[in-house]
Amino acid sequence: MPHRLPTRSWGLSRPSALNAAAVRAEKFWRWPVLVALLCTIPAFYIELLESLPTPLAVAIYLAAAALVAISLWRVARQCSHPHQYLRSNLLDLMLVALLPVAALMPPSIESQVSLAIRLAIAMLTLLRMVWTVKSWVTRGGLGYLLLLSLLVLGLCGLGFWALEPRANTLGDGLWLAFTTAATVGFGDIVPTTAASKIFSVFVVLLGYAVLSLVTAAIAAMWVETSERRMEQDILRDLHSQLRSVHEELAQLKDELRQQRPERSDRNRP
């Protein structure tokens, strides 16, 4: 029997029917593709920073596009309906087409159009990565979500430490990452370069999301606790009412037993 996996293309089409071999191939290629897409993040900043060589960024973009294309081809080969599978993965097809465009365009520091296009591609790449690790994020548990938020904020702090000149220490980078993710904006340290300003956009998207998950988990714990108390109160009232009904029934039975001898005495001649 074929297995059904959810689509990864914003739900634009119905899920593809995958057999067991296609499911194994999809799981195998999921993590190499994720690693390749993660490498496009430093590639994006390589194009922004003049001191770093751009051929490395070109190689990373092309390698990521190649891995996404190979994963699509290998999984589609195992599917009974490969065209349906490809239609249900429009996001991957877009990345295969757009990542080479990002590699072949002029450097972002020389063209605002190149910067805008690479930024749009970075947003699509981020969406694809979030969809890949969605099962990790939605796994639940307050402790797990706290560790996930600390990991995300720690990586964001490292990014600010590397990209922002005013973040002199790792602590400054972590502080800037937290204030940016929480949308507090105290103003003691702010992004000043183009690279750090663009990075702050991704920090808000990722950091605010994980912090919202943590606060939602805490609120759910409170709601669950109050609901349990309400259920316990309802059950306690129900048990007390059942006991009172049981006692009343017992009293009625005793009265009936007492009335039966009296009726039998009256019926005697």
Secondary structure, 3 states (H helix, E strand, C coil): CCEECCCCCCCCCCCCEECHHHHHHHHHHHHHHHHHHHHHHHHHHHHHCCCCCHHHHHHHHHHHHHHHHHHHHHHHHHCCCHHHHHHCCHHHHHHHHHHHHHHHCCCCCCCHHHHHHHHHHHHHHHHHHHHHCHHHHCCCCHHHHHHHHHHHHHHHHHHHHHHCCCCCCHHHHHHHHHHHHCCCCCCCCCCCCHHHHHHHHHHHHHHHHHHHHHHHHHHHHHHHHHHHHHHHHHHHHHHHHHHHHHHHHHHHHHHHHHHHHHHHHHHCC
